[in-house]
Amino acid sequence: MTSTSPATCDLCDAHKADDSGAFRVLPPVWRHFGAHRSFHGPVSTVKCFEDNTAVKAAVESAGEGRVLVVDGGGSLRRALLGGNLGAAAARNGWAGVVIDGCVRDVAELAACEVGICALAPVPLPTERRGEGQRDVAVRVQGVWVRPGDWLYADEDGIVVSAVRL
Ligand SMILES: O=C([O-])CC(=O)C(=O)O
């Protein structure tokens, strides 16, 4: 799955003149934590803040090759995904998880056969209060990402498109 992902640089070469908003490049703030450094797929979203209830529910459901984009409000205080949820994402067929927020269990995540991008590691987990929204339009680092968009990630960065590229 991952070896066939188009390179983000090639996608940007092809779409660099696209000013329609259909093709978007996320700001370069991401670190890779999963075993897959190149991944792509249609987007499903979670919007939450320092509560990973909805992230847990999502990665414990069938991923079907999708990329879960988590708008965590950029919080650096709590980890929205760790080794258990990373393993669940891999087991349930998610292509990747992109978290505008933090992760933990870095060594365990490195062994998860899935793409995982986040801002940083932090060891403090969330407290689950049942909050969070699923499959709403989110803003990730200032860029709109919508369910059904296509996301492409590799070591050069992350791009999002309204259509499959
Ligand atoms: O359960 C959590 O909140 C995060 C975590 O540590 C894991 O996924 O293993």
The ligand as an ORCA input file, in Angstrom:
! r2SCAN-3c Opt
* xyz -1 1
  O      -4.763      5.070     25.291
  C      -4.400      6.240     25.101
  O      -5.024      7.223     25.472
  C      -3.140      6.499     24.360
  C      -2.210      5.404     24.608
  O      -1.454      5.428     25.558
  C      -2.226      4.256     23.711
  O      -2.822      4.336     22.648
  O      -1.571      3.271     24.042
*
